[in-house]
Amino acid sequence: MFINKFYSMRSSSYKGFSLLEVLITILIVSFGLLGMAALIVSGARSNNVAHYRSIASKQTEDIADRMRANLAGIISGSYDSLAATTPNSSDCKAAVCTATQIAVYDHAQWNSANSILLPDGRGTVTGSLATGFEINLMWTEKEMSNTDDANSNCPSGTPAKTRCFFARFIP
């Protein structure tokens, strides 16, 4: 009887967690929290990439709409080769312009908006009325690593960390 009483007193003093169990629990919870933080950062990065692609899509629609509105400029070949640089143009909102001047104005307005809306944004348009037009938007995407494969839509010689958005357009 005495032994049972001694044993029951001794076993009751060992109830609770040991220090090792607490440390293991903290370690497991820490890894879980680090995983959740990495997931949040990855989600924010993907959201940023999706935002830029959405802007690129809207900018592609913008130049296509500008071209549709100036069919005389398309017929005359004014949109056949729009470079990535922003040209100087007259203000066609305040003055009466020819179809060619409107095309230069559209090009200037479009590439100005590209540079504002996209980081280092620039766009090109190539093609003709007979073959259709290719619209290519490029911007710097800092989330891309240097080891990422070049975007297949980018022309050869495109700098690293550049994302390209490509669309075909037939007026």
DRENPA-3360 file (N, C-alpha, C; in nm, 2 decimals, always signed):
BEGIN
1 = MFINKFYS = +0.08/-0.12/+0.00/+0.00/+0.00/+0.00/+0.09/+0.13/+0.00 ~ +0.19/+0.12/+0.07/+0.28/+0.24/+0.08/+0.35/+0.26/-0.05 ~ +0.38/+0.15/-0.12/+0.45/+0.17/-0.25/+0.35/+0.23/-0.35 ~ +0.23/+0.19/-0.36/+0.13/+0.25/-0.45/+0.11/+0.40/-0.42 ~ +0.10/+0.43/-0.29/+0.08/+0.57/-0.26/+0.21/+0.65/-0.30 ~ +0.33/+0.60/-0.28/+0.45/+0.67/-0.32/+0.45/+0.68/-0.48 ~ +0.42/+0.58/-0.54/+0.42/+0.58/-0.69/+0.32/+0.68/-0.75 ~ +0.20/+0.69/-0.69/+0.10/+0.78/-0.74/+0.14/+0.93/-0.71;
9 = MRSSSYKG = +0.21/+0.95/-0.60/+0.25/+1.09/-0.56/+0.36/+1.13/-0.66 ~ +0.45/+1.04/-0.69/+0.56/+1.07/-0.78/+0.52/+1.09/-0.92 ~ +0.42/+1.01/-0.98/+0.38/+1.03/-1.11/+0.30/+1.16/-1.13 ~ +0.23/+1.21/-1.03/+0.15/+1.33/-1.04/+0.24/+1.45/-1.05 ~ +0.37/+1.45/-1.01/+0.46/+1.56/-1.02/+0.51/+1.58/-1.16 ~ +0.49/+1.48/-1.25/+0.54/+1.49/-1.39/+0.44/+1.52/-1.49 ~ +0.33/+1.57/-1.45/+0.22/+1.61/-1.55/+0.26/+1.74/-1.61 ~ +0.22/+1.76/-1.75/+0.25/+1.88/-1.82/+0.35/+1.86/-1.93;
17 = FSLLEVLI = +0.40/+1.96/-2.00/+0.49/+1.95/-2.11/+0.63/+1.97/-2.06 ~ +0.72/+1.90/-2.13/+0.86/+1.92/-2.10/+0.91/+2.03/-2.19 ~ +1.03/+2.08/-2.16/+1.09/+2.19/-2.24/+1.11/+2.15/-2.38 ~ +1.15/+2.02/-2.41/+1.18/+1.97/-2.54/+1.05/+1.97/-2.62 ~ +0.94/+1.93/-2.57/+0.81/+1.93/-2.64/+0.77/+2.07/-2.68 ~ +0.79/+2.17/-2.59/+0.76/+2.31/-2.62/+0.85/+2.36/-2.74 ~ +0.98/+2.33/-2.73/+1.07/+2.37/-2.84/+1.03/+2.31/-2.97 ~ +0.99/+2.19/-2.98/+0.95/+2.12/-3.10/+0.82/+2.19/-3.15;
25 = TILIVSFG = +0.73/+2.22/-3.07/+0.61/+2.28/-3.11/+0.64/+2.42/-3.17 ~ +0.72/+2.50/-3.10/+0.76/+2.63/-3.16/+0.82/+2.62/-3.29 ~ +0.91/+2.52/-3.31/+0.98/+2.50/-3.44/+0.88/+2.46/-3.55 ~ +0.78/+2.38/-3.52/+0.68/+2.34/-3.62/+0.59/+2.46/-3.66 ~ +0.55/+2.53/-3.56/+0.47/+2.65/-3.58/+0.55/+2.76/-3.66 ~ +0.68/+2.77/-3.63/+0.76/+2.87/-3.70/+0.77/+2.83/-3.85 ~ +0.79/+2.71/-3.88/+0.80/+2.66/-4.02/+0.66/+2.69/-4.09 ~ +0.56/+2.66/-4.03/+0.43/+2.69/-4.08/+0.41/+2.84/-4.11;
33 = LLGMAALI = +0.45/+2.92/-4.02/+0.43/+3.07/-4.04/+0.52/+3.12/-4.15 ~ +0.64/+3.06/-4.17/+0.73/+3.10/-4.28/+0.67/+3.06/-4.41 ~ +0.61/+2.94/-4.41/+0.55/+2.89/-4.54/+0.43/+2.99/-4.57 ~ +0.35/+3.03/-4.48/+0.24/+3.12/-4.50/+0.29/+3.25/-4.55 ~ +0.40/+3.30/-4.50/+0.46/+3.43/-4.54/+0.51/+3.42/-4.69 ~ +0.57/+3.31/-4.72/+0.62/+3.29/-4.86/+0.50/+3.28/-4.95 ~ +0.39/+3.22/-4.91/+0.27/+3.21/-4.99/+0.21/+3.35/-5.02 ~ +0.21/+3.44/-4.92/+0.16/+3.57/-4.93/+0.25/+3.65/-5.03;
41 = VSGARSNN = +0.38/+3.64/-5.02/+0.47/+3.71/-5.11/+0.45/+3.66/-5.25 ~ +0.44/+3.54/-5.27/+0.42/+3.48/-5.40/+0.29/+3.53/-5.46 ~ +0.19/+3.54/-5.38/+0.06/+3.59/-5.43/+0.06/+3.73/-5.47 ~ +0.14/+3.81/-5.39/+0.15/+3.95/-5.42/+0.23/+3.97/-5.55 ~ +0.33/+3.89/-5.57/+0.41/+3.90/-5.69/+0.33/+3.86/-5.82 ~ +0.25/+3.75/-5.80/+0.16/+3.71/-5.91/+0.06/+3.82/-5.94 ~ +0.01/+3.88/-5.84/-0.09/+3.99/-5.86/-0.03/+4.10/-5.94 ~ +0.09/+4.14/-5.91/+0.16/+4.24/-5.98/+0.18/+4.21/-6.13;
49 = VAHYRSIA = +0.22/+4.09/-6.16/+0.24/+4.04/-6.29/+0.11/+4.04/-6.37 ~ +0.00/+4.00/-6.30/-0.13/+4.00/-6.37/-0.18/+4.14/-6.40 ~ -0.15/+4.23/-6.31/-0.18/+4.37/-6.33/-0.12/+4.43/-6.45 ~ +0.01/+4.40/-6.47/+0.08/+4.45/-6.59/+0.03/+4.39/-6.72 ~ +0.00/+4.26/-6.71/-0.06/+4.20/-6.83/-0.19/+4.25/-6.87 ~ -0.27/+4.28/-6.77/-0.40/+4.34/-6.79/-0.39/+4.48/-6.86 ~ -0.29/+4.56/-6.81/-0.27/+4.69/-6.87/-0.22/+4.67/-7.02 ~ -0.13/+4.57/-7.04/-0.08/+4.55/-7.17/-0.20/+4.51/-7.27;
57 = SKQTEDIA = -0.29/+4.43/-7.22/-0.41/+4.39/-7.30/-0.49/+4.51/-7.33 ~ -0.51/+4.60/-7.24/-0.59/+4.72/-7.26/-0.52/+4.82/-7.36 ~ -0.39/+4.83/-7.35/-0.31/+4.91/-7.44/-0.31/+4.86/-7.58 ~ -0.31/+4.73/-7.59/-0.32/+4.67/-7.72/-0.46/+4.70/-7.79 ~ -0.56/+4.69/-7.71/-0.70/+4.73/-7.76/-0.70/+4.88/-7.79 ~ -0.63/+4.96/-7.72/-0.63/+5.10/-7.74/-0.57/+5.14/-7.88 ~ -0.46/+5.08/-7.91/-0.40/+5.11/-8.04/-0.48/+5.05/-8.16 ~ -0.54/+4.94/-8.13/-0.63/+4.87/-8.24/-0.75/+4.96/-8.26;
65 = DRMRANLA = -0.81/+5.02/-8.15/-0.92/+5.11/-8.17/-0.88/+5.24/-8.24 ~ -0.77/+5.29/-8.20/-0.72/+5.41/-8.27/-0.70/+5.38/-8.42 ~ -0.65/+5.27/-8.46/-0.63/+5.23/-8.60/-0.76/+5.22/-8.67 ~ -0.86/+5.15/-8.60/-0.99/+5.13/-8.66/-1.06/+5.27/-8.69 ~ -1.03/+5.36/-8.60/-1.10/+5.50/-8.61/-1.03/+5.58/-8.73 ~ -0.91/+5.54/-8.77/-0.84/+5.61/-8.87/-0.82/+5.52/-8.99 ~ -0.92/+5.47/-9.05/-0.91/+5.37/-9.16/-0.83/+5.43/-9.28 ~ -0.84/+5.56/-9.30/-0.77/+5.63/-9.41/-0.62/+5.62/-9.38;
73 = GIISGSYD = -0.58/+5.63/-9.25/-0.44/+5.62/-9.22/-0.39/+5.47/-9.24 ~ -0.47/+5.38/-9.21/-0.43/+5.24/-9.24/-0.41/+5.21/-9.39 ~ -0.51/+5.26/-9.47/-0.50/+5.25/-9.61/-0.37/+5.31/-9.67 ~ -0.34/+5.43/-9.62/-0.22/+5.50/-9.67/-0.09/+5.44/-9.61 ~ -0.10/+5.35/-9.52/+0.03/+5.28/-9.47/+0.09/+5.36/-9.35 ~ +0.02/+5.45/-9.29/+0.08/+5.53/-9.18/+0.10/+5.44/-9.05 ~ +0.03/+5.33/-9.04/+0.05/+5.25/-8.92/+0.13/+5.12/-8.95 ~ +0.19/+5.11/-9.07/+0.26/+4.99/-9.10/+0.39/+4.96/-9.02;
81 = SLAATTPN = +0.45/+5.07/-8.97/+0.57/+5.05/-8.89/+0.58/+5.15/-8.78 ~ +0.52/+5.13/-8.67/+0.53/+5.22/-8.55/+0.64/+5.17/-8.46 ~ +0.74/+5.25/-8.44/+0.86/+5.22/-8.36/+0.83/+5.23/-8.21 ~ +0.92/+5.18/-8.13/+0.91/+5.18/-7.98/+0.93/+5.32/-7.93 ~ +0.99/+5.41/-8.01/+1.01/+5.55/-7.96/+0.89/+5.63/-7.97 ~ +0.88/+5.74/-7.89/+0.76/+5.82/-7.90/+0.79/+5.94/-7.99 ~ +0.72/+5.96/-8.10/+0.75/+6.07/-8.20/+0.69/+6.20/-8.15 ~ +0.74/+6.31/-8.20/+0.68/+6.44/-8.18/+0.56/+6.45/-8.28;
89 = SSDCKAAV = +0.45/+6.50/-8.23/+0.33/+6.51/-8.31/+0.26/+6.64/-8.28 ~ +0.18/+6.68/-8.38/+0.09/+6.80/-8.35/-0.03/+6.76/-8.27 ~ -0.09/+6.85/-8.21/-0.21/+6.82/-8.13/-0.33/+6.81/-8.22 ~ -0.38/+6.69/-8.24/-0.49/+6.67/-8.33/-0.62/+6.69/-8.27 ~ -0.62/+6.72/-8.14/-0.75/+6.75/-8.07/-0.78/+6.90/-8.09 ~ -0.68/+6.98/-8.10/-0.70/+7.12/-8.11/-0.70/+7.17/-8.26 ~ -0.64/+7.09/-8.35/-0.63/+7.13/-8.49/-0.68/+7.02/-8.58 ~ -0.71/+7.06/-8.70/-0.75/+6.96/-8.80/-0.63/+6.90/-8.86;
97 = CTATQIAV = -0.63/+6.76/-8.86/-0.51/+6.69/-8.90/-0.54/+6.60/-9.02 ~ -0.44/+6.56/-9.09/-0.46/+6.46/-9.20/-0.45/+6.32/-9.14 ~ -0.48/+6.22/-9.22/-0.48/+6.08/-9.17/-0.34/+6.04/-9.12 ~ -0.24/+6.09/-9.19/-0.10/+6.06/-9.15/-0.07/+6.13/-9.02 ~ -0.11/+6.25/-9.00/-0.08/+6.33/-8.88/-0.16/+6.26/-8.76 ~ -0.28/+6.21/-8.79/-0.35/+6.14/-8.68/-0.28/+6.02/-8.64 ~ -0.22/+5.94/-8.74/-0.15/+5.82/-8.71/-0.03/+5.85/-8.62 ~ +0.04/+5.96/-8.65/+0.16/+6.00/-8.57/+0.11/+6.04/-8.43;
105 = YDHAQWNS = +0.00/+6.11/-8.42/-0.05/+6.15/-8.30/-0.10/+6.03/-8.21 ~ -0.16/+5.94/-8.28/-0.20/+5.81/-8.21/-0.08/+5.74/-8.16 ~ +0.02/+5.73/-8.24/+0.15/+5.66/-8.20/+0.21/+5.73/-8.08 ~ +0.22/+5.86/-8.08/+0.27/+5.94/-7.97/+0.19/+5.92/-7.84 ~ +0.06/+5.93/-7.85/-0.03/+5.92/-7.74/-0.02/+5.78/-7.68 ~ -0.02/+5.68/-7.76/-0.01/+5.54/-7.72/+0.12/+5.51/-7.65 ~ +0.23/+5.54/-7.71/+0.36/+5.51/-7.64/+0.39/+5.60/-7.52 ~ +0.33/+5.72/-7.52/+0.34/+5.80/-7.39/+0.26/+5.73/-7.28;
113 = ANSILLPD = +0.14/+5.68/-7.31/+0.06/+5.60/-7.21/+0.13/+5.47/-7.17 ~ +0.20/+5.40/-7.27/+0.27/+5.28/-7.24/+0.38/+5.31/-7.14 ~ +0.46/+5.42/-7.16/+0.57/+5.45/-7.07/+0.52/+5.49/-6.93 ~ +0.40/+5.54/-6.92/+0.34/+5.58/-6.79/+0.28/+5.46/-6.72 ~ +0.21/+5.38/-6.79/+0.13/+5.27/-6.73/+0.22/+5.14/-6.70 ~ +0.32/+5.12/-6.78/+0.40/+5.00/-6.76/+0.55/+5.05/-6.73 ~ +0.62/+4.97/-6.64/+0.75/+5.01/-6.61/+0.84/+4.99/-6.74 ~ +0.90/+5.10/-6.78/+0.98/+5.11/-6.90/+0.90/+5.06/-7.02;
121 = GRGTVTGS = +0.77/+5.09/-7.03/+0.68/+5.04/-7.13/+0.70/+5.10/-7.27 ~ +0.69/+5.02/-7.37/+0.71/+5.07/-7.51/+0.64/+4.97/-7.60 ~ +0.59/+5.02/-7.71/+0.52/+4.93/-7.80/+0.55/+4.95/-7.94 ~ +0.54/+4.85/-8.03/+0.56/+4.86/-8.17/+0.44/+4.80/-8.24 ~ +0.42/+4.85/-8.36/+0.32/+4.79/-8.45/+0.38/+4.77/-8.59 ~ +0.37/+4.65/-8.64/+0.42/+4.62/-8.78/+0.32/+4.55/-8.86 ~ +0.33/+4.56/-8.99/+0.23/+4.49/-9.07/+0.18/+4.58/-9.18 ~ +0.07/+4.53/-9.24/+0.00/+4.61/-9.34/-0.15/+4.57/-9.35;
129 = LATGFEIN = -0.22/+4.64/-9.42/-0.36/+4.62/-9.44/-0.39/+4.48/-9.50 ~ -0.30/+4.44/-9.59/-0.32/+4.31/-9.66/-0.28/+4.19/-9.57 ~ -0.18/+4.20/-9.49/-0.14/+4.09/-9.40/-0.18/+4.10/-9.26 ~ -0.23/+4.21/-9.22/-0.27/+4.23/-9.08/-0.16/+4.29/-9.00 ~ -0.18/+4.33/-8.88/-0.08/+4.40/-8.80/-0.05/+4.32/-8.68 ~ +0.08/+4.33/-8.63/+0.13/+4.27/-8.51/+0.16/+4.38/-8.41 ~ +0.10/+4.37/-8.30/+0.12/+4.47/-8.19/+0.20/+4.40/-8.08 ~ +0.31/+4.46/-8.05/+0.40/+4.41/-7.94/+0.43/+4.51/-7.84;
137 = LMWTEKEM = +0.39/+4.48/-7.71/+0.42/+4.57/-7.60/+0.53/+4.50/-7.52 ~ +0.63/+4.58/-7.47/+0.74/+4.53/-7.39/+0.75/+4.62/-7.26 ~ +0.78/+4.56/-7.15/+0.80/+4.63/-7.03/+0.90/+4.55/-6.94 ~ +0.96/+4.62/-6.85/+1.05/+4.56/-6.75/+0.97/+4.50/-6.64 ~ +1.00/+4.37/-6.61/+0.93/+4.30/-6.50/+1.04/+4.26/-6.40 ~ +1.05/+4.33/-6.29/+1.16/+4.30/-6.20/+1.14/+4.17/-6.12 ~ +1.02/+4.12/-6.13/+1.00/+3.99/-6.06/+1.06/+3.87/-6.14 ~ +1.09/+3.89/-6.26/+1.15/+3.79/-6.34/+1.30/+3.77/-6.30;
145 = SNTDDANS = +1.34/+3.65/-6.29/+1.48/+3.63/-6.25/+1.57/+3.63/-6.38 ~ +1.70/+3.64/-6.37/+1.79/+3.64/-6.48/+1.79/+3.50/-6.55 ~ +1.75/+3.40/-6.47/+1.76/+3.26/-6.53/+1.63/+3.23/-6.60 ~ +1.53/+3.31/-6.59/+1.40/+3.28/-6.66/+1.43/+3.27/-6.81 ~ +1.36/+3.18/-6.88/+1.37/+3.18/-7.02/+1.31/+3.30/-7.08 ~ +1.37/+3.35/-7.19/+1.32/+3.46/-7.26/+1.18/+3.44/-7.31 ~ +1.10/+3.54/-7.30/+0.96/+3.52/-7.34/+0.96/+3.50/-7.49 ~ +0.89/+3.40/-7.54/+0.88/+3.36/-7.68/+0.82/+3.47/-7.77;
153 = NCPSGTPA = +0.75/+3.57/-7.71/+0.69/+3.68/-7.78/+0.79/+3.79/-7.80 ~ +0.90/+3.79/-7.73/+1.00/+3.90/-7.74/+1.09/+3.87/-7.86 ~ +1.13/+3.98/-7.93/+1.22/+3.97/-8.04/+1.36/+3.93/-7.99 ~ +1.44/+3.88/-8.07/+1.58/+3.84/-8.03/+1.65/+3.96/-7.99 ~ +1.74/+3.95/-7.89/+1.82/+4.06/-7.84/+1.75/+4.15/-7.74 ~ +1.63/+4.10/-7.69/+1.56/+4.18/-7.59/+1.63/+4.16/-7.46 ~ +1.65/+4.27/-7.38/+1.72/+4.27/-7.26/+1.65/+4.17/-7.16 ~ +1.73/+4.13/-7.06/+1.68/+4.04/-6.95/+1.57/+4.11/-6.87;
161 = KTRCFFAR = +1.49/+4.04/-6.81/+1.38/+4.08/-6.73/+1.28/+4.17/-6.81 ~ +1.27/+4.14/-6.93/+1.17/+4.21/-7.02/+1.06/+4.11/-7.05 ~ +0.93/+4.16/-7.03/+0.82/+4.08/-7.06/+0.75/+4.14/-7.19 ~ +0.71/+4.06/-7.28/+0.65/+4.10/-7.40/+0.50/+4.05/-7.41 ~ +0.42/+4.13/-7.47/+0.28/+4.10/-7.49/+0.25/+4.12/-7.64 ~ +0.21/+4.01/-7.71/+0.20/+4.01/-7.85/+0.05/+3.99/-7.89 ~ +0.01/+4.06/-7.99/-0.13/+4.04/-8.04/-0.13/+4.07/-8.19 ~ -0.22/+4.00/-8.26/-0.24/+4.02/-8.40/-0.37/+4.09/-8.42;
169 = FIP = -0.37/+4.18/-8.52/-0.49/+4.26/-8.54/-0.52/+4.28/-8.69 ~ -0.64/+4.25/-8.73/-0.68/+4.27/-8.87/-0.80/+4.36/-8.87 ~ -0.78/+4.48/-8.93/-0.89/+4.58/-8.93/-1.00/+4.55/-9.01;
% end
